[in-house]
């Protein structure tokens, strides 16, 4: 028993001696080891070494700041601030403590305190790019994008090659344009005796904290008729990954439905998949139609793959439709290439809505269609798109005749 006791004690002592071997290293070596342990989230071990250094070098401020960061990374913001304030009391202009304190104040949503600390930091370091960047980010978190962009311009005056400031400025300029005006015009050309038909829309989009609002006026000139339709779209944000779609449209023209109501709920899963479920209600002069729809969109790097089916069921008929699409997004904002194709027929597909003046049963006619669309950014505010569509659809349900419709649509967008 005595031999076993002695053996265990020797093993414990050897283990303790091995564990404390780091104390035989230099202060800088111990500090580097503590930083490595902090990166590996071994915060308690890291603080043990940092405290050991401070016992012999209490004014080694970099070590104190590192200890404060270990508390901040654990969410212990008050403990971190106590350490930073202690360092700044001894050295009010110490850069590391000022940067770390601003970070914690931002993370804990104390933006007024972050502004004050940044002001103090810039008194000591007026042209410091890092502190100017932090001031810009505080303005960004406050939603004051114009002030954030102004501050980023100050950074770029100090260093025009600051890539972080350049990237953030571009992103904020895009985000700061709350309004978008869209002018769309198109022409349908038929392979039979119909004259070309004109259509288009004018809309204004408004981004809000709660979502987006779109006001739109559609127009059409077909079959010697001219008609207008007013629409309002609302996209409310419900949660971070769930949003909705609500639409109402009104027209007195035979070229559009008299009333159009739409509703849909969208949800994002795994940051790559978006799915939705909704319905559309269209009321014409002689009847009304309820159509159910869903969608699925999958994001793969710079590509988007989509699918949207429609299903209409009434007493005397049933009609269905499905569309598939692929979209390639390019690095330049507002620039992409898109191809889509579909089969079947639905009264909600926008390309088909204005055929109401041609036939009352247009929603039951078979259709095959394809679309190619290219959009390119023309600077920070402008973008333009060109779209070509081909629609091969039945002329009437009683015959085997088909009508080939070729469409060309141009779109101009301006953000302000």
N, C-alpha and C positions, 0 to 999 in steps of 0.2 A: 504493500500500500504506500509506504514511504517513497519507494522508487517511482511509483506512478505519480505521486504528488509532485516530486521533484521534476519529473519529465514535463508535466503540464506547466509548471511555473517557468521552466526554461523556454518552452515554446511560446508562452505569453510574453515573456520579456524580449525574446528574439523578434516576435511580431511587432511589439511596441517600438523596439529600436529601429526596425525597418520602416515603420510608419512615420517615425519622427526624423528619418534620415534627411528629409528636405531642409531641416533646420541647419544642416551643415553647409548648405549652398549660400551663394551670395544673395543679397537683397534683390537684385535685379533678376536673378534666376528664379527666386521664389515668386516674385511678382509675375513673371511670365507664366509660370506654372499655374498661378491663381487665375490669370486671364483665360488660360486654356480650360480650366475646370468651369469657369463661368460660362464660356461658350458651350460647354457640354451640359449646362444646366445643373452642375453640382455646386449649387450656391453655398451651402453650408461649409463644404471643404474649402471653397475659394475664400470665404470670409475668415476662416480660421487662419489662413496664411496671410491675408491682408492685415488682420488684427495683429499678428505677430510682427509684421514689418512696422506698423504704426507704433508699436511698443518701443522700438528703437529709433524710429524716424517719424515723430508725430506730425511734422510739417511736410511730409511727402504727400502733397495734395493730389497727385495723380492716383495714388493708392486709395485715398479717401473717396475720390470720385468713383473709382472702380467699385468700391464697396457700396456706395450709394446706388450704382447701377444694378448691382445684384439684387438689392431690395426692390428697385423699380421694376425689374423684369419679373419679380414675383408678385407684382401688384401692390407692394407695401409702400405706397407713395409717400406717406407721412414720414416713415423712417428714412427714406431717401432724401426728402427735402430737409430734414434736420441735419443730415451730413453736409449737403450742398451749402446750406446757410452758414454752417460752422466754418466751412472753407472760405466762403465769400466774406465773412466777417474778418478773417485774417488777411485775405487778398481779394478785394472787391472786383478786380479785373481779371481774375483767373478764368481763362477761356474754357477749359474743360468743365468746370463747375457751372458756368453760365449756360453752356450748351445743354448739359445734362438737366439742369433745373428747368429750362424752357421745355425740353422734351416731356418731363414729368407733368408740367402744368398743362401742356396740350393733351397728353394722354388722359389726365384726370378732368378734362373739360373745364379747366380754370383759365379761360382765355384772357380775361382781364389781367390776371396775374402774369400770364405769359407775355402780354403786351408790355407790362411794366418792366419785367426782367429783360426783355429784348431792348427796350429803350435804354436801360442802364448799360447793357452790353455794348450798344452802339455808341454810347458816350465814351467808353474806353477804346473801342475798336470801330471807328466810324465807317471804314470801308471794308469791313469783314464780310465776305460773300456768304459765309455760313449763317451769320446772324440776319443778314438781309433776306436770305432764303427762308429762314424760320419765320420772319415777320410776314412774308408773302403767304406762307402756309397757314399762319394764324388767320389772316384775312380770308383765305380760302375756306377754312373751317367755319368761319362766321357767315359765309355766303356772300361776302363783299368781294366779288370777283374783280371789279374795276380797280379797287385799291391793291389787290393782289398783283394784278398785271402791272400797275404803276411801280410797285416795289421790285418786281422782276426786271423791269426796265432799268432800275437803279443797279441791280446786280450786273446786268449786261453792259452797263457803262463802265463798271469796274473791270469786268472780264467778259468780253464779247464771245469767248469760246466756252463759257460755262454751259455744258450740255444739259445738266439737270434743269437749269433756269430756262433754257430754250425749249426743252420738251414740255415743261410745266406751263410756260407761257402759251404755247400752241394749244395745249389741251384746254386751258382756261379761256382762251379767246373763242374757241369753238363752243364751250359750255356757256359763255356769257351772252351769247346771242339768243335771247329768249324768244324772239319772234322769227318766224320763217314765212315768207310769202312764196306761193307756188302758182305759176301760170302754166296750164297744160292745154295743148291744142292737138287735134287729130283729124284724120280723114279716113273714111271707109270707102273702098272701091270694090265694086261688084262685077262679077264676070257675066252678068246678064243685063237686062235692060234698065236696071235702076241707076239713077244718077248718083254721083258721089255724095256721101253724107258727111257733114261736118259735126264735130263734137269737141268738148273741152271743159275746162273748169278753172276757176280762180279761187284760191283759198289762203287763209292766214292761220298759222299754227302758233300757239302760245304755250311755252313750257312753264310749269309751276312746281312748287315744292310737293304738291299733292298729285301731280301727274301732268297731263297735256290736254289742251282744248284746241279743236280745229273747227273753223267756220268755213263752209265751202258753198259755192254756187256752181252747179253744173248747167251746161247748155247743150242743145242738140238741134241740128237742122237736117231733117230727113223727110223724104216723101212729101215735099212741099209744106212741111209743118215745122214751126220753130217752137221750142219749149225750154223752160227753165225749171230747175229743181234746187231748192235750198236744203242744206244739210248741216248738222252739228254733230261732231264726234267728240266724245269724252273718254280719256284713258286714265282712270283713277288708280293710283298706287295703293294697294291694300296692305301688303307687307313687302319686305325686301325682295321676295321672290314671287310675289303674286300681284297681278294687276288685272284690271277689267277693261271692257270696251262697251260703250253705250252709244247708240246712234239714233238720230231721228232725221228724216227727210220729208219734205212736202213739195208737191207740185200739182198744178191744175192742168198740166199738159198731158195729152195722150202718149207722148214720147217717154214718159216716166210713170212710175207708180204714183198714185195720189199721196199715199203715206208709205214711208219705209221706216221700220223699227228694227234695230239690231242690238243684241246683247251677247257678250261672251266673257268668259273668265279664263285667264292665262296663268300658268304656273311653270316655274323653272326648277328643274331638278338636276343635281350633279354639275351645275354650271355649264352643261353642254346640251341639255335636252329641254325644249319648251313644248308644252302641250296645252291645248285649249278645248273648250266645249261651249257651244252657243247656239243661237237660233236667229233667224231673220223672218220678219213679217212684212209682207208687201200687200197693199190694198190698191186694186185697180178700180176702174169705174164700174165693172160688172161683177167682180169677185175678189176674194182675198186668198193669199197663199202663205202658208207657214212652212219654212224650210229649216231643217236642222243641219248643223255643220260642226266640224271639229278640225283640229289641225295638229300637226306635229312638226317640229323643226329641230334638227340636230346640228350642232356646231362642231366642226372638225378643223382645227387650226384656222386657216383663212377661208374655209368653205362653209356654206350653209346648205343643208339638204331639207326640203320641206315636202309636206303632203297635206292636202285639204280635200276631204269629201263633203258633198252636199246630199241631202236626202229630203224629198218632198213627198208627202203622202196625203192624198185627199180621197173623197168618196169615189170619184170617177177616174182617178189616174194616180200613178206613182212615177216619180222621176228621180234620177240620181245622177251624180257627177263626181268626178275626182280629178284633181290636178296635182302634178308633181313638179318640183323645181329644184334647181341647183344654182347657187350664187357664189361667185368668187370675189372676195373683198381684197382690195389692194391696200398697201401701206398708207397711201395718201387718203386722208379723210374724204368721205362722200364719193369715193371712186370704187366702182364695182362692175362686174359683168354677170348677167343673169339669164338663164334659160328655163323655160317652163313649158309643159305640155299637159293636155287634159283631154278627157273623153266624157261624153254624157252631156246633160244640159241642166242648168239651174238658173232660175230667174234672178239670183243674187249676183252672179258673175257680172262685174261692171261692164265688160265689153258687150254683154247681151241685154242689159237693161233697156236700152233705147230702141229695141226692136218691138216694143209694145205697140207702136203705131203701125206696124206691119201685119201683125197677126195676134189674135187674142190668146192663142194656145202656144205661144213661142216657147214656153218653159217645158213643153213635152217633146220638143224636137231634138233629134239626135245631132250631136256636134262633135267634131274633132278639131283641136286647136293647138297652136304652138306660138310661143312668144320669145323674142330675143330682145334684151334691153341692156344698154350700155350707159353708165353714168360716170361723169368725170368732174372733179373739183376744178374750179376756175379761180382759185385763190381762197382766202379765209372765209369769204361770205357768199360767193357765187358757185353754183354748180349747174350743169346741164345734162340732160338725158335724151337719148333717142331710142325709140322702141318700135319694133316691127312685129306685127301679128298676122297670123293666117288662121282663118276660121272656116272650116268646111262643114256646113250644116244643111239639114233638110229644109227644103223650101216649104213643104207642108206635110202634114201627117198622112194625107190621102194619096200622095204620089211618091215615086222613088227619085224625084228630082232633088238635086243638091245645089246649094248656092256657095260659091267660093268668095269669101270676103277677105280682102287684103287691107290691112290698116297700117298707118304710119303715124306715130305720136311723138311730139317733142315736148320737153318739160324744162322750164327754167326755175331755179330756186334762188332766193336771196335771203340771207340771214341779217337781222338787225336788232 
